[in-house]
Amino acid sequence: MPRSKLRDIQSESDLRNLPIDKVGVKNISYPVVVLDKTEGEQHTVARVNMYVDLPHNFRGTHMSRFVEILNRYRKGISTGKIREILSEMKKALASERAHFEIEFPYFITKKAPVSREEAKMEYTCKLTGDSSVEYYTLGVTVPVLSLCPCSKEISDFGAHNQRSLITITIKAKERIWIEDIVSVAERSASSDVFSILKREDEKFITEHAYKNPMFVEDMVRSAAEKLMRMNGILAFSVESENMESIHNHSAYAMIERDSGLDNSGE
């Protein structure tokens, strides 16, 4: 049967008078290319969510159109192209509002502190756009090391330390590099962590963390201070979760700051 004669059920009327805030496709696994500060671009695999609003009088939306739009950007997705994608979604689906989200692993080459051995470190990133606002949202989760100041103070030998996750989420109109957000998080911890370490590196990191003890509260405050000095950030949140090594719980802290920041730079 010719396509023109096929019944378009999605476009038929709905009489319940209930508009839908978000409708679309979720959890698409898709290869994408994202901007890389050092190498220009990086190929990775993202989980993609795409939504639009649906007026009360339409029964459904056309799901295939979301994937058609995504296919047109498979050779590269950047913060600049998010506005284009949102605009295409609104036009193709006759909607007033569009949402676009991708979550992906991002890899940065790091050198061990003493041996200078190189290896890739993985960071989890989430990029979100909403056609109703002019900014985009970028979230980056960074594994770090924290050493407890209290444990160091009261112990005759050593101090307990743990793996921690610092998650920084920013709102910005202009490009903010993932690498710069990672740097803020790593410089706000007792130590950053690495994919490969030799014995001389382990010695350095152990002693460096011992000289630089951090509560979970210290880490979010330190990161917040750095973010407040960065140009282009409209708002941010910074969270830290310590997976405690001697407690059966995690320690957590969070700071949020909205527009009105002094973004005059350092």
TIPA-655971 format. One record per atom (N, C-alpha, C): residue number from 0; x, y, z. Coordinates in nm, 3 decimals. Example, Ala and Ser with C-alpha at 12.3 -4.5 7.8 and 13.67 -1.06 7.14 Angstrom:
! residues 2
REC  seq     east    north       up
REC    0    1.319   -0.569    0.780
REC    0    1.230   -0.450    0.780
REC    0    1.320   -0.330    0.780
REC    1    1.285   -0.225    0.708
REC    1    1.367   -0.106    0.714
REC    1    1.290    0.003    0.787
This chain:
! residues 266
REC  seq     east    north       up
REC    0    0.085   -0.120    0.000
REC    0    0.000    0.000    0.000
REC    0    0.088    0.125    0.000
REC    1    0.058    0.222   -0.087
REC    1    0.136    0.346   -0.089
REC    1    0.132    0.415    0.046
REC    2    0.245    0.480    0.078
REC    2    0.255    0.548    0.207
REC    2    0.145    0.652    0.226
REC    3    0.110    0.721    0.118
REC    3    0.009    0.826    0.127
REC    3   -0.128    0.774    0.168
REC    4   -0.150    0.643    0.151
REC    4   -0.280    0.586    0.185
REC    4   -0.280    0.519    0.323
REC    5   -0.163    0.515    0.388
REC    5   -0.156    0.454    0.520
REC    5   -0.215    0.550    0.623
REC    6   -0.292    0.495    0.714
REC    6   -0.359    0.577    0.816
REC    6   -0.257    0.633    0.915
REC    7   -0.259    0.764    0.940
REC    7   -0.169    0.831    1.033
REC    7   -0.239    0.845    1.168
REC    8   -0.231    0.739    1.249
REC    8   -0.305    0.737    1.375
REC    8   -0.250    0.839    1.473
REC    9   -0.117    0.862    1.473
REC    9   -0.058    0.956    1.568
REC    9   -0.119    1.095    1.556
REC   10   -0.152    1.134    1.435
REC   10   -0.202    1.270    1.412
REC   10   -0.352    1.283    1.436
REC   11   -0.416    1.176    1.471
REC   11   -0.560    1.184    1.498
REC   11   -0.586    1.259    1.628
REC   12   -0.707    1.305    1.645
REC   12   -0.743    1.388    1.760
REC   12   -0.755    1.304    1.887
REC   13   -0.725    1.370    2.000
REC   13   -0.748    1.311    2.133
REC   13   -0.842    1.406    2.208
REC   14   -0.946    1.353    2.268
REC   14   -1.051    1.435    2.327
REC   14   -1.038    1.452    2.478
REC   15   -0.929    1.406    2.537
REC   15   -0.916    1.413    2.684
REC   15   -0.865    1.547    2.734
REC   16   -0.826    1.635    2.643
REC   16   -0.783    1.772    2.678
REC   16   -0.665    1.773    2.777
REC   17   -0.569    1.683    2.752
REC   17   -0.452    1.674    2.840
REC   17   -0.324    1.685    2.756
REC   18   -0.261    1.801    2.754
REC   18   -0.133    1.813    2.684
REC   18   -0.026    1.732    2.755
REC   19    0.076    1.689    2.682
REC   19    0.186    1.609    2.739
REC   19    0.312    1.695    2.740
REC   20    0.379    1.699    2.853
REC   20    0.497    1.783    2.868
REC   20    0.618    1.729    2.793
REC   21    0.640    1.599    2.800
REC   21    0.753    1.538    2.729
REC   21    0.709    1.406    2.668
REC   22    0.736    1.391    2.540
REC   22    0.712    1.264    2.472
REC   22    0.822    1.247    2.369
REC   23    0.870    1.125    2.353
REC   23    0.977    1.105    2.258
REC   23    1.044    0.971    2.273
REC   24    1.175    0.968    2.248
REC   24    1.252    0.845    2.254
REC   24    1.357    0.856    2.364
REC   25    1.383    0.746    2.429
REC   25    1.472    0.745    2.544
REC   25    1.568    0.628    2.536
REC   26    1.690    0.653    2.585
REC   26    1.789    0.548    2.602
REC   26    1.831    0.485    2.469
REC   27    1.851    0.571    2.368
REC   27    1.908    0.524    2.243
REC   27    2.060    0.513    2.260
REC   28    2.116    0.398    2.231
REC   28    2.262    0.382    2.230
REC   28    2.311    0.420    2.091
REC   29    2.400    0.521    2.085
REC   29    2.432    0.577    1.953
REC   29    2.576    0.628    1.950
REC   30    2.651    0.595    1.842
REC   30    2.787    0.648    1.830
REC   30    2.782    0.797    1.799
REC   31    2.862    0.875    1.868
REC   31    2.866    1.019    1.845
REC   31    3.011    1.066    1.844
REC   32    3.030    1.186    1.793
REC   32    3.160    1.252    1.796
REC   32    3.144    1.379    1.877
REC   33    3.226    1.396    1.980
REC   33    3.218    1.516    2.065
REC   33    3.350    1.591    2.056
REC   34    3.345    1.719    2.089
REC   34    3.464    1.803    2.081
REC   34    3.564    1.765    2.190
REC   35    3.690    1.761    2.152
REC   35    3.801    1.727    2.241
REC   35    3.898    1.845    2.241
REC   36    3.931    1.899    2.359
REC   36    4.014    2.018    2.368
REC   36    4.153    1.996    2.312
REC   37    4.208    1.876    2.329
REC   37    4.345    1.847    2.286
REC   37    4.352    1.793    2.144
REC   38    4.262    1.700    2.112
REC   38    4.272    1.629    1.985
REC   38    4.167    1.672    1.882
REC   39    4.086    1.771    1.916
REC   39    3.989    1.821    1.821
REC   39    3.854    1.755    1.831
REC   40    3.850    1.622    1.828
REC   40    3.725    1.549    1.842
REC   40    3.752    1.411    1.899
REC   41    3.648    1.352    1.954
REC   41    3.660    1.220    2.016
REC   41    3.536    1.138    1.983
REC   42    3.558    1.015    1.940
REC   42    3.449    0.924    1.909
REC   42    3.412    0.848    2.037
REC   43    3.284    0.843    2.066
REC   43    3.238    0.772    2.184
REC   43    3.097    0.720    2.157
REC   44    3.038    0.654    2.254
REC   44    2.902    0.601    2.241
REC   44    2.816    0.664    2.350
REC   45    2.705    0.723    2.310
REC   45    2.619    0.796    2.403
REC   45    2.487    0.724    2.423
REC   46    2.423    0.757    2.535
REC   46    2.283    0.725    2.558
REC   46    2.205    0.854    2.533
REC   47    2.110    0.849    2.443
REC   47    2.043    0.971    2.396
REC   47    1.896    0.969    2.434
REC   48    1.847    1.082    2.484
REC   48    1.705    1.105    2.509
REC   48    1.661    1.227    2.429
REC   49    1.547    1.217    2.361
REC   49    1.494    1.329    2.283
REC   49    1.343    1.339    2.307
REC   50    1.300    1.458    2.346
REC   50    1.158    1.477    2.379
REC   50    1.106    1.608    2.320
REC   51    0.975    1.612    2.296
REC   51    0.905    1.736    2.266
REC   51    0.775    1.739    2.346
REC   52    0.711    1.855    2.350
REC   52    0.578    1.861    2.410
REC   52    0.475    1.822    2.304
REC   53    0.358    1.781    2.350
REC   53    0.252    1.738    2.259
REC   53    0.123    1.809    2.298
REC   54    0.064    1.886    2.204
REC   54   -0.062    1.954    2.234
REC   54   -0.173    1.856    2.271
REC   55   -0.270    1.905    2.343
REC   55   -0.376    1.818    2.396
REC   55   -0.458    1.753    2.285
REC   56   -0.461    1.813    2.167
REC   56   -0.551    1.762    2.063
REC   56   -0.489    1.655    1.974
REC   57   -0.358    1.624    1.994
REC   57   -0.294    1.518    1.917
REC   57   -0.282    1.392    2.001
REC   58   -0.311    1.278    1.936
REC   58   -0.304    1.151    2.007
REC   58   -0.159    1.107    2.034
REC   59   -0.071    1.130    1.938
REC   59    0.067    1.085    1.955
REC   59    0.164    1.166    1.870
REC   60    0.292    1.140    1.891
REC   60    0.395    1.205    1.812
REC   60    0.457    1.105    1.716
REC   61    0.542    1.150    1.627
REC   61    0.605    1.063    1.527
REC   61    0.746    1.027    1.575
REC   62    0.759    0.911    1.636
REC   62    0.884    0.870    1.701
REC   62    1.000    0.858    1.603
REC   63    0.974    0.815    1.481
REC   63    1.084    0.794    1.387
REC   63    1.155    0.924    1.352
REC   64    1.087    1.037    1.364
REC   64    1.148    1.164    1.327
REC   64    1.261    1.204    1.421
REC   65    1.253    1.160    1.546
REC   65    1.361    1.188    1.640
REC   65    1.492    1.124    1.592
REC   66    1.483    0.997    1.553
REC   66    1.602    0.924    1.510
REC   66    1.652    0.979    1.377
REC   67    1.562    1.022    1.290
REC   67    1.604    1.083    1.163
REC   67    1.689    1.207    1.189
REC   68    1.647    1.289    1.285
REC   68    1.723    1.410    1.320
REC   68    1.858    1.372    1.378
REC   69    1.859    1.276    1.469
REC   69    1.985    1.232    1.531
REC   69    2.083    1.183    1.425
REC   70    2.033    1.111    1.326
REC   70    2.119    1.059    1.220
REC   70    2.192    1.169    1.145
REC   71    2.131    1.284    1.134
REC   71    2.194    1.394    1.060
REC   71    2.312    1.455    1.136
REC   72    2.324    1.423    1.265
REC   72    2.433    1.480    1.346
REC   72    2.529    1.373    1.396
REC   73    2.527    1.258    1.332
REC   73    2.610    1.146    1.380
REC   73    2.760    1.173    1.363
REC   74    2.797    1.267    1.276
REC   74    2.939    1.297    1.254
REC   74    2.994    1.398    1.353
REC   75    2.912    1.449    1.441
REC   75    2.964    1.541    1.541
REC   75    2.856    1.612    1.619
REC   76    2.865    1.606    1.752
REC   76    2.772    1.676    1.839
REC   76    2.853    1.766    1.931
REC   77    2.819    1.894    1.931
REC   77    2.887    1.990    2.017
REC   77    2.783    2.076    2.085
REC   78    2.829    2.157    2.180
REC   78    2.735    2.247    2.247
REC   78    2.670    2.343    2.147
REC   79    2.745    2.382    2.044
REC   79    2.690    2.472    1.944
REC   79    2.580    2.409    1.861
REC   80    2.592    2.280    1.836
REC   80    2.493    2.212    1.752
REC   80    2.365    2.175    1.827
REC   81    2.368    2.182    1.959
REC   81    2.248    2.149    2.035
REC   81    2.133    2.241    1.996
REC   82    2.162    2.371    1.977
REC   82    2.056    2.464    1.939
REC   82    1.996    2.424    1.804
REC   83    2.081    2.379    1.711
REC   83    2.031    2.335    1.582
REC   83    1.942    2.213    1.596
REC   84    1.985    2.118    1.677
REC   84    1.907    1.996    1.696
REC   84    1.771    2.028    1.757
REC   85    1.770    2.113    1.858
REC   85    1.644    2.150    1.922
REC   85    1.550    2.219    1.823
REC   86    1.606    2.306    1.740
REC   86    1.525    2.376    1.641
REC   86    1.464    2.279    1.540
REC   87    1.543    2.183    1.496
REC   87    1.493    2.083    1.402
REC   87    1.384    1.997    1.465
REC   88    1.401    1.962    1.592
REC   88    1.300    1.882    1.660
REC   88    1.167    1.955    1.667
REC   89    1.171    2.083    1.703
REC   89    1.049    2.162    1.711
REC   89    0.979    2.170    1.575
REC   90    1.058    2.194    1.471
REC   90    1.000    2.208    1.338
REC   90    0.944    2.076    1.287
REC   91    1.021    1.968    1.299
REC   91    0.979    1.840    1.244
REC   91    0.858    1.782    1.316
REC   92    0.843    1.817    1.444
REC   92    0.735    1.759    1.524
REC   92    0.628    1.862    1.562
REC   93    0.635    1.980    1.501
REC   93    0.535    2.086    1.522
REC   93    0.509    2.110    1.670
REC   94    0.619    2.128    1.746
REC   94    0.609    2.143    1.891
REC   94    0.658    2.281    1.934
REC   95    0.619    2.319    2.053
REC   95    0.661    2.447    2.110
REC   95    0.791    2.436    2.187
REC   96    0.821    2.315    2.234
REC   96    0.937    2.298    2.322
REC   96    1.004    2.165    2.292
REC   97    1.137    2.163    2.295
REC   97    1.213    2.041    2.269
REC   97    1.322    2.024    2.375
REC   98    1.355    1.899    2.404
REC   98    1.459    1.863    2.501
REC   98    1.552    1.761    2.436
REC   99    1.682    1.775    2.463
REC   99    1.782    1.684    2.407
REC   99    1.885    1.652    2.514
REC  100    1.912    1.524    2.537
REC  100    2.007    1.483    2.640
REC  100    2.097    1.373    2.585
REC  101    2.227    1.385    2.608
REC  101    2.317    1.274    2.579
REC  101    2.410    1.251    2.699
REC  102    2.428    1.126    2.733
REC  102    2.522    1.088    2.839
REC  102    2.625    0.994    2.778
REC  103    2.753    1.019    2.807
REC  103    2.856    0.944    2.737
REC  103    2.984    0.937    2.820
REC  104    3.064    0.830    2.800
REC  104    3.198    0.826    2.860
REC  104    3.293    0.911    2.779
REC  105    3.376    0.987    2.850
REC  105    3.474    1.075    2.784
REC  105    3.611    1.038    2.838
REC  106    3.710    1.032    2.750
REC  106    3.842    0.984    2.789
REC  106    3.948    1.093    2.773
REC  107    4.030    1.105    2.875
REC  107    4.139    1.202    2.875
REC  107    4.269    1.127    2.903
REC  108    4.372    1.154    2.825
REC  108    4.502    1.094    2.848
REC  108    4.570    1.164    2.966
REC  109    4.609    1.085    3.068
REC  109    4.677    1.140    3.185
REC  109    4.813    1.074    3.202
REC  110    4.908    1.152    3.251
REC  110    5.041    1.100    3.282
REC  110    5.054    1.077    3.431
REC  111    5.107    0.963    3.470
REC  111    5.133    0.936    3.611
REC  111    5.231    1.042    3.665
REC  112    5.220    1.078    3.794
REC  112    5.292    1.194    3.845
REC  112    5.445    1.182    3.846
REC  113    5.500    1.062    3.856
REC  113    5.646    1.047    3.861
REC  113    5.698    0.971    3.740
REC  114    5.644    0.855    3.713
REC  114    5.692    0.773    3.601
REC  114    5.654    0.833    3.466
REC  115    5.549    0.916    3.464
REC  115    5.496    0.980    3.343
REC  115    5.438    0.880    3.245
REC  116    5.403    0.760    3.296
REC  116    5.331    0.663    3.213
REC  116    5.196    0.720    3.173
REC  117    5.157    0.701    3.046
REC  117    5.032    0.756    2.996
REC  117    4.924    0.649    2.989
REC  118    4.802    0.689    3.020
REC  118    4.687    0.599    3.007
REC  118    4.560    0.684    3.002
REC  119    4.455    0.626    2.949
REC  119    4.328    0.697    2.937
REC  119    4.248    0.685    3.067
REC  120    4.195    0.800    3.111
REC  120    4.101    0.804    3.225
REC  120    3.961    0.830    3.172
REC  121    3.864    0.760    3.229
REC  121    3.725    0.775    3.186
REC  121    3.648    0.866    3.280
REC  122    3.568    0.955    3.223
REC  122    3.480    1.044    3.298
REC  122    3.340    1.037    3.237
REC  123    3.239    1.039    3.321
REC  123    3.101    1.033    3.273
REC  123    3.048    1.175    3.253
REC  124    2.996    1.203    3.134
REC  124    2.948    1.337    3.101
REC  124    2.802    1.331    3.056
REC  125    2.731    1.439    3.084
REC  125    2.592    1.452    3.039
REC  125    2.571    1.592    2.986
REC  126    2.524    1.600    2.862
REC  126    2.500    1.727    2.794
REC  126    2.352    1.739    2.766
REC  127    2.291    1.851    2.810
REC  127    2.147    1.867    2.800
REC  127    2.112    2.003    2.741
REC  128    2.012    2.003    2.652
REC  128    1.962    2.127    2.596
REC  128    1.812    2.133    2.604
REC  129    1.758    2.253    2.623
REC  129    1.614    2.278    2.633
REC  129    1.584    2.402    2.548
REC  130    1.494    2.389    2.454
REC  130    1.468    2.500    2.361
REC  130    1.407    2.621    2.429
REC  131    1.356    2.605    2.551
REC  131    1.292    2.717    2.620
REC  131    1.391    2.808    2.691
REC  132    1.520    2.769    2.696
REC  132    1.623    2.851    2.759
REC  132    1.740    2.867    2.664
REC  133    1.821    2.970    2.686
REC  133    1.931    2.999    2.593
REC  133    2.059    2.924    2.629
REC  134    2.068    2.869    2.748
REC  134    2.190    2.802    2.791
REC  134    2.179    2.651    2.770
REC  135    2.294    2.583    2.777
REC  135    2.297    2.438    2.782
REC  135    2.348    2.396    2.920
REC  136    2.330    2.270    2.954
REC  136    2.376    2.216    3.082
REC  136    2.476    2.104    3.055
REC  137    2.591    2.113    3.123
REC  137    2.694    2.010    3.112
REC  137    2.724    1.956    3.251
REC  138    2.716    1.825    3.266
REC  138    2.751    1.760    3.391
REC  138    2.868    1.665    3.371
REC  139    2.965    1.666    3.463
REC  139    3.083    1.579    3.454
REC  139    3.106    1.515    3.590
REC  140    3.119    1.383    3.593
REC  140    3.149    1.310    3.717
REC  140    3.294    1.263    3.714
REC  141    3.367    1.301    3.819
REC  141    3.512    1.281    3.823
REC  141    3.551    1.198    3.945
REC  142    3.616    1.082    3.928
REC  142    3.666    1.007    4.043
REC  142    3.792    1.072    4.099
REC  143    3.798    1.084    4.232
REC  143    3.913    1.144    4.299
REC  143    3.943    1.066    4.427
REC  144    4.046    1.110    4.500
REC  144    4.084    1.051    4.628
REC  144    4.069    1.155    4.737
REC  145    4.010    1.116    4.849
REC  145    4.002    1.206    4.965
REC  145    4.060    1.135    5.088
REC  146    4.132    1.213    5.168
REC  146    4.189    1.162    5.293
REC  146    4.130    1.242    5.408
REC  147    4.085    1.173    5.513
REC  147    4.009    1.235    5.621
REC  147    4.100    1.317    5.714
REC  148    4.076    1.447    5.728
REC  148    4.157    1.530    5.820
REC  148    4.144    1.486    5.965
REC  149    4.024    1.445    6.005
REC  149    4.003    1.402    6.144
REC  149    4.082    1.275    6.174
REC  150    4.076    1.179    6.082
REC  150    4.149    1.054    6.099
REC  150    4.299    1.080    6.110
REC  151    4.350    1.170    6.028
REC  151    4.492    1.203    6.032
REC  151    4.530    1.266    6.167
REC  152    4.443    1.351    6.217
REC  152    4.471    1.424    6.341
REC  152    4.474    1.332    6.462
REC  153    4.384    1.236    6.469
REC  153    4.369    1.156    6.592
REC  153    4.447    1.025    6.588
REC  154    4.505    0.988    6.474
REC  154    4.570    0.858    6.461
REC  154    4.722    0.871    6.478
REC  155    4.780    0.773    6.543
REC  155    4.925    0.769    6.556
REC  155    4.991    0.726    6.425
REC  156    4.920    0.646    6.346
REC  156    4.975    0.597    6.220
REC  156    4.870    0.612    6.111
REC  157    4.905    0.680    6.003
REC  157    4.820    0.685    5.885
REC  157    4.690    0.763    5.903
REC  158    4.602    0.747    5.805
REC  158    4.470    0.808    5.805
REC  158    4.385    0.737    5.701
REC  159    4.256    0.725    5.729
REC  159    4.174    0.653    5.630
REC  159    4.145    0.742    5.510
REC  160    4.143    0.679    5.394
REC  160    4.111    0.752    5.271
REC  160    4.016    0.668    5.187
REC  161    3.957    0.729    5.087
REC  161    3.856    0.661    5.009
REC  161    3.845    0.720    4.869
REC  162    3.789    0.641    4.779
REC  162    3.754    0.692    4.648
REC  162    3.633    0.782    4.664
REC  163    3.634    0.892    4.592
REC  163    3.523    0.987    4.595
REC  163    3.482    1.022    4.453
REC  164    3.359    1.068    4.439
REC  164    3.309    1.115    4.311
REC  164    3.267    1.261    4.326
REC  165    3.328    1.347    4.249
REC  165    3.286    1.487    4.243
REC  165    3.209    1.506    4.113
REC  166    3.085    1.552    4.125
REC  166    3.002    1.579    4.008
REC  166    2.978    1.728    3.997
REC  167    3.021    1.786    3.888
REC  167    3.003    1.929    3.862
REC  167    2.906    1.945    3.746
REC  168    2.802    2.025    3.766
REC  168    2.704    2.054    3.663
REC  168    2.699    2.204    3.642
REC  169    2.718    2.247    3.518
REC  169    2.721    2.391    3.490
REC  169    2.614    2.427    3.388
REC  170    2.573    2.554    3.391
REC  170    2.489    2.611    3.286
REC  170    2.571    2.719    3.218
REC  171    2.572    2.716    3.085
REC  171    2.653    2.813    3.011
REC  171    2.594    2.834    2.872
REC  172    2.622    2.950    2.815
REC  172    2.583    2.978    2.676
REC  172    2.698    2.950    2.581
REC  173    2.819    2.978    2.625
REC  173    2.936    2.956    2.542
REC  173    3.001    2.823    2.577
REC  174    3.098    2.783    2.496
REC  174    3.162    2.653    2.517
REC  174    3.247    2.653    2.643
REC  175    3.225    2.555    2.728
REC  175    3.312    2.526    2.843
REC  175    3.367    2.386    2.820
REC  176    3.498    2.373    2.819
REC  176    3.558    2.243    2.788
REC  176    3.541    2.143    2.902
REC  177    3.515    2.019    2.865
REC  177    3.505    1.911    2.964
REC  177    3.635    1.901    3.042
REC  178    3.747    1.916    2.974
REC  178    3.878    1.905    3.039
REC  178    3.894    2.008    3.151
REC  179    3.839    2.127    3.132
REC  179    3.851    2.232    3.234
REC  179    3.767    2.200    3.356
REC  180    3.651    2.139    3.336
REC  180    3.567    2.098    3.449
REC  180    3.634    1.984    3.526
REC  181    3.693    1.890    3.454
REC  181    3.765    1.780    3.518
REC  181    3.879    1.836    3.603
REC  182    3.951    1.933    3.550
REC  182    4.063    1.992    3.623
REC  182    4.018    2.057    3.753
REC  183    3.904    2.126    3.750
REC  183    3.850    2.187    3.872
REC  183    3.826    2.080    3.978
REC  184    3.763    1.972    3.941
REC  184    3.733    1.866    4.037
REC  184    3.860    1.802    4.092
REC  185    3.955    1.771    4.005
REC  185    4.075    1.700    4.050
REC  185    4.162    1.788    4.139
REC  186    4.164    1.919    4.113
REC  186    4.243    2.009    4.196
REC  186    4.175    2.043    4.328
REC  187    4.053    1.994    4.347
REC  187    3.978    2.022    4.469
REC  187    3.976    1.903    4.564
REC  188    4.050    1.798    4.533
REC  188    4.051    1.676    4.615
REC  188    4.187    1.658    4.682
REC  189    4.197    1.557    4.766
REC  189    4.327    1.525    4.826
REC  189    4.426    1.482    4.718
REC  190    4.375    1.412    4.618
REC  190    4.457    1.374    4.502
REC  190    4.364    1.333    4.389
REC  191    4.409    1.348    4.267
REC  191    4.336    1.286    4.158
REC  191    4.379    1.140    4.148
REC  192    4.310    1.062    4.066
REC  192    4.341    0.920    4.050
REC  192    4.381    0.895    3.905
REC  193    4.444    0.779    3.882
REC  193    4.503    0.749    3.752
REC  193    4.470    0.605    3.712
REC  194    4.481    0.580    3.581
REC  194    4.454    0.445    3.530
REC  194    4.574    0.352    3.549
REC  195    4.694    0.409    3.546
REC  195    4.814    0.327    3.560
REC  195    4.913    0.398    3.651
REC  196    4.970    0.320    3.745
REC  196    5.067    0.375    3.841
REC  196    5.180    0.275    3.863
REC  197    5.303    0.325    3.865
REC  197    5.417    0.246    3.908
REC  197    5.438    0.270    4.058
REC  198    5.533    0.195    4.118
REC  198    5.553    0.207    4.263
REC  198    5.589    0.349    4.304
REC  199    5.671    0.416    4.224
REC  199    5.710    0.552    4.258
REC  199    5.590    0.647    4.252
REC  200    5.493    0.616    4.165
REC  200    5.372    0.697    4.157
REC  200    5.283    0.674    4.279
REC  201    5.270    0.547    4.319
REC  201    5.190    0.515    4.438
REC  201    5.246    0.586    4.561
REC  202    5.377    0.584    4.574
REC  202    5.440    0.654    4.688
REC  202    5.407    0.803    4.684
REC  203    5.419    0.863    4.567
REC  203    5.392    1.007    4.555
REC  203    5.247    1.039    4.591
REC  204    5.151    0.963    4.536
REC  204    5.010    0.993    4.560
REC  204    4.974    0.971    4.707
REC  205    5.025    0.863    4.766
REC  205    4.996    0.836    4.907
REC  205    5.044    0.951    4.995
REC  206    5.167    0.997    4.972
REC  206    5.222    1.105    5.053
REC  206    5.155    1.240    5.021
REC  207    5.123    1.260    4.894
REC  207    5.056    1.385    4.854
REC  207    4.919    1.396    4.920
REC  208    4.842    1.288    4.919
REC  208    4.709    1.290    4.981
REC  208    4.720    1.311    5.131
REC  209    4.823    1.251    5.193
REC  209    4.840    1.266    5.338
REC  209    4.869    1.411    5.375
REC  210    4.940    1.481    5.288
REC  210    4.971    1.622    5.314
REC  210    4.854    1.715    5.278
REC  211    4.750    1.658    5.214
REC  211    4.641    1.739    5.162
REC  211    4.505    1.680    5.202
REC  212    4.480    1.666    5.334
REC  212    4.355    1.603    5.378
REC  212    4.234    1.690    5.344
REC  213    4.122    1.625    5.311
REC  213    4.001    1.697    5.269
REC  213    3.877    1.628    5.324
REC  214    3.793    1.703    5.394
REC  214    3.656    1.658    5.420
REC  214    3.576    1.670    5.291
REC  215    3.462    1.603    5.286
REC  215    3.373    1.618    5.171
REC  215    3.330    1.764    5.156
REC  216    3.314    1.833    5.269
REC  216    3.277    1.975    5.266
REC  216    3.388    2.061    5.206
REC  217    3.514    2.025    5.238
REC  217    3.628    2.100    5.183
REC  217    3.631    2.091    5.031
REC  218    3.600    1.973    4.979
REC  218    3.611    1.953    4.835
REC  218    3.508    2.034    4.759
REC  219    3.382    2.036    4.806
REC  219    3.281    2.113    4.732
REC  219    3.308    2.263    4.743
REC  220    3.358    2.307    4.858
REC  220    3.390    2.450    4.872
REC  220    3.507    2.489    4.782
REC  221    3.608    2.404    4.776
REC  221    3.723    2.431    4.692
REC  221    3.684    2.437    4.545
REC  222    3.601    2.341    4.501
REC  222    3.556    2.342    4.362
REC  222    3.468    2.463    4.333
REC  223    3.381    2.498    4.426
REC  223    3.293    2.613    4.406
REC  223    3.373    2.742    4.390
REC  224    3.477    2.759    4.470
REC  224    3.561    2.879    4.458
REC  224    3.620    2.889    4.318
REC  225    3.667    2.778    4.264
REC  225    3.727    2.778    4.130
REC  225    3.622    2.807    4.023
REC  226    3.505    2.748    4.036
REC  226    3.400    2.769    3.937
REC  226    3.352    2.914    3.935
REC  227    3.350    2.977    4.051
REC  227    3.306    3.117    4.060
REC  227    3.404    3.212    3.993
REC  228    3.527    3.166    3.969
REC  228    3.627    3.250    3.902
REC  228    3.636    3.222    3.752
REC  229    3.556    3.126    3.703
REC  229    3.562    3.090    3.562
REC  229    3.467    3.176    3.480
REC  230    3.512    3.222    3.367
REC  230    3.428    3.299    3.276
REC  230    3.326    3.210    3.206
REC  231    3.209    3.264    3.181
REC  231    3.110    3.196    3.098
REC  231    3.011    3.108    3.170
REC  232    3.032    3.081    3.298
REC  232    2.941    2.994    3.373
REC  232    2.829    3.078    3.434
REC  233    2.706    3.045    3.398
REC  233    2.589    3.118    3.448
REC  233    2.544    3.067    3.585
REC  234    2.558    2.938    3.605
REC  234    2.516    2.875    3.731
REC  234    2.586    2.739    3.740
REC  235    2.595    2.686    3.861
REC  235    2.658    2.555    3.877
REC  235    2.609    2.486    4.003
REC  236    2.628    2.356    4.004
REC  236    2.618    2.279    4.128
REC  236    2.741    2.190    4.133
REC  237    2.791    2.169    4.253
REC  237    2.903    2.077    4.272
REC  237    2.868    1.985    4.388
REC  238    2.878    1.854    4.362
REC  238    2.847    1.752    4.462
REC  238    2.970    1.664    4.483
REC  239    2.984    1.617    4.606
REC  239    3.090    1.522    4.634
REC  239    3.034    1.408    4.719
REC  240    3.064    1.287    4.678
REC  240    3.025    1.169    4.755
REC  240    3.149    1.088    4.786
REC  241    3.177    1.069    4.914
REC  241    3.288    0.985    4.958
REC  241    3.236    0.846    4.993
REC  242    3.284    0.745    4.922
REC  242    3.248    0.607    4.956
REC  242    3.339    0.562    5.071
REC  243    3.293    0.589    5.191
REC  243    3.376    0.576    5.311
REC  243    3.437    0.437    5.327
REC  244    3.564    0.434    5.365
REC  244    3.634    0.306    5.379
REC  244    3.617    0.244    5.517
REC  245    3.578    0.322    5.619
REC  245    3.562    0.265    5.754
REC  245    3.420    0.282    5.807
REC  246    3.329    0.338    5.724
REC  246    3.188    0.350    5.762
REC  246    3.101    0.274    5.663
REC  247    2.983    0.237    5.708
REC  247    2.889    0.169    5.621
REC  247    2.793    0.270    5.557
REC  248    2.847    0.381    5.514
REC  248    2.767    0.483    5.447
REC  248    2.861    0.570    5.365
REC  249    2.802    0.653    5.282
REC  249    2.879    0.754    5.210
REC  249    2.862    0.889    5.276
REC  250    2.965    0.972    5.267
REC  250    2.954    1.112    5.310
REC  250    2.924    1.196    5.186
REC  251    2.841    1.301    5.203
REC  251    2.792    1.376    5.088
REC  251    2.784    1.524    5.121
REC  252    2.814    1.607    5.021
REC  252    2.797    1.752    5.034
REC  252    2.767    1.810    4.896
REC  253    2.696    1.925    4.894
REC  253    2.659    1.987    4.767
REC  253    2.646    2.137    4.784
REC  254    2.692    2.211    4.684
REC  254    2.676    2.357    4.678
REC  254    2.614    2.391    4.542
REC  255    2.515    2.481    4.543
REC  255    2.456    2.533    4.420
REC  255    2.469    2.685    4.418
REC  256    2.496    2.740    4.302
REC  256    2.498    2.884    4.283
REC  256    2.432    2.916    4.149
REC  257    2.344    3.017    4.149
REC  257    2.271    3.052    4.029
REC  257    2.329    3.177    3.964
REC  258    2.258    3.230    3.861
REC  258    2.305    3.349    3.791
REC  258    2.327    3.465    3.886
REC  259    2.408    3.560    3.842
REC  259    2.446    3.669    3.932
REC  259    2.586    3.649    3.985
REC  260    2.652    3.539    3.938
REC  260    2.790    3.515    3.980
REC  260    2.881    3.625    3.928
REC  261    2.988    3.648    3.999
REC  261    3.094    3.736    3.947
REC  261    3.181    3.655    3.854
REC  262    3.156    3.664    3.724
REC  262    3.233    3.588    3.626
REC  262    3.339    3.672    3.558
REC  263    3.403    3.759    3.637
REC  263    3.503    3.847    3.579
REC  263    3.637    3.779    3.557
REC  264    3.650    3.656    3.604
REC  264    3.776    3.582    3.584
REC  264    3.871    3.606    3.699
REC  265    3.983    3.536    3.693
REC  265    4.081    3.547    3.802
REC  265    4.162    3.674    3.789
